[in-house]
Amino acid sequence: MTEQASKKEKVVGFIGTGIMGASMAGHLLNGGCTVHVYNRTKSRADALMSKGAIWQDTPKAVAEQCEVIITMLGYPTDVEEVYFGAAGLIENAKANAVLIDMTTSSPSLAKRIALEAANKGLAALDAPVSGGDIGAKEARLSIMVGGEERFFQAILPLLTLMGKNIVHQGAAGAGQFTKMCNQIAIATNMIGVSEALAYAKKAGLSQEKVLKSIETGAAGSWSLSNLGPRIINGDFSPGFYVKHFMKDIKIAIESAEELELPLPGLALARSLYEQVIAIGEENSGTQALYKVLSVD
Amino acid sequence: MTEQASKKEKVVGFIGTGIMGASMAGHLLNGGCTVHVYNRTKSRADALMSKGAIWQDTPKAVAEQCEVIITMLGYPTDVEEVYFGAAGLIENAKANAVLIDMTTSSPSLAKRIALEAANKGLAALDAPVSGGDIGAKEARLSIMVGGEERFFQAILPLLTLMGKNIVHQGAAGAGQFTKMCNQIAIATNMIGVSEALAYAKKAGLSQEKVLKSIETGAAGSWSLSNLGPRIINGDFSPGFYVKHFMKDIKIAIESAEELELPLPGLALARSLYEQVIAIGEENSGTQALYKVLSVD
């Protein structure tokens, strides 16, 4: 990292301008960065270009222009392609460039990226986020960062344009490991929230009144207070898609298996979300878990 | 209920003066009630007697003195004995007396009490609480009430001496059903909290830092923020005993079976808490679940 690179007025590449990525790249533009963008579906970068972002036709073209490149993609396979493909970032990034993967992806892939980047004289960080589309829009993301401390310090000013709760969790992979902790806690709690409301209904109670009695105490959780009312109102529209959550659950299970750590709650969540997908709810929000636990 | 009985300055019986009950009965004394007490272990009522409570040697003796009788006991079998025993409340309560069971007990037992009470011209309510010893001490309990609306309205002034979030949930049993919703949500979430922290440790992360990243977002919960730090510090002392939680889990599972509602998360929680008890942790706090999910 050069002195110049630690300032906010830098040249940043942003690959992956979906709902989350578009908001995040927008904050970089607002923060004074020059932003080069690439996205598989070009039209999804239109709004950013109207705000001054510069379109590039490939990840390689982005890499050739930028000292910092952020990726915000879908699946680990997408990450692998953008980093390791022939036209990818590892092969084509400028000397001393910093690569930041903000996709929720696998810890072992994050470690591999860091290793291969280092072999090329590049810096790499894994920096997945939580906070969803609203957190991205309002620059209030929680950002969990893995990688060398000096790289983290160098890009912290950039991250502060996008998030509020930014924690360096440790070496390469630690950001992804932390995000998996987040998803593990959510997955199992969603079972409890769904079962509590399914039981309330079956017992003939008013689910609204039950929520009023239990949400402020030891049963309280973000999911109970935010997704509970949606379940009660029959609103299964996506805050966070079942299909994306399933991706995260699978990554977490694979990672736990690598660590030889049995996670029975997470395994149960996977099998229940498989049922959610089997009934055609993969494009619903994660609260659709209720549909397979509730019995009329 | 007479006019007199709806005022706070009434004659109340309190059976079961353990940690919770002693605090609750103390609030009734402070609120101007005359309080007759009985407890299996008399010494646990000493502090209340020094504040003016009147000792009675049996539940029957309490029943003969009082227009309202509150029970705060341990197990459903204790409730059965106090209500249905030969020297019990149903047999010996004064005409028009109101019986309030604040024990966490089974919904079907609450319905049976209400029915048998009605047959004798007595009123009965189930009114379990959440908020623990601190909530009891500070009169901030959440109180979930089942039974006839007119009985609820009549004793609401008494309940407000002990709690803040007081909700009439429906007919007899509805209070216990609601408490079971609370315990179901807690039980499954405790698995998620424990697995997230076990995974964090196994991945070599700092559990403190992970908590900082995840507790304010969608993974956030009362248990994560209140019991997570205890787990991290190796503090497994009881806020709520494993053995008491296991009692509640069993009641919830029996009740769900009666309703023909499968609750796989709760079933998993039972099997995991059985393991917690098997390793000798029944007198630890519920966060000891971590011990059977964490792997060194």
Interface residues (C-beta under 8 A of the other chain):
Chain A: P107 S130 G131 G132 G135 S142 M144 N165 V167 Q169 G170 G173 A174 F177 T178 M180 C181 N182 Q183 I184 A185 I186 A187 T188 N189 I191 G192 V193 E195 A196 L197 A198 Y199 A200 K202 A203 G204 L205 S206 K209 V210 K212 S213 I214 T216 G217 A218 A219 G220 S221 W222 S223 L224 N226 F240 A252 S255 A256 L259 E260 L261 P262 L263 P264 G265 L266 L268 L272 L293 V295
Chain B: P107 S130 G131 G132 G135 S142 M144 N165 V167 Q169 G170 G173 A174 F177 T178 M180 C181 N182 Q183 I184 A185 I186 A187 T188 N189 I191 G192 V193 E195 A196 L197 A198 Y199 A200 K202 A203 G204 L205 S206 K209 V210 K212 S213 I214 T216 G217 A218 A219 G220 S221 W222 S223 L224 N226 F240 A252 S255 A256 L259 E260 L261 P262 L263 P264 G265 L266 L268 L272 L293 V295
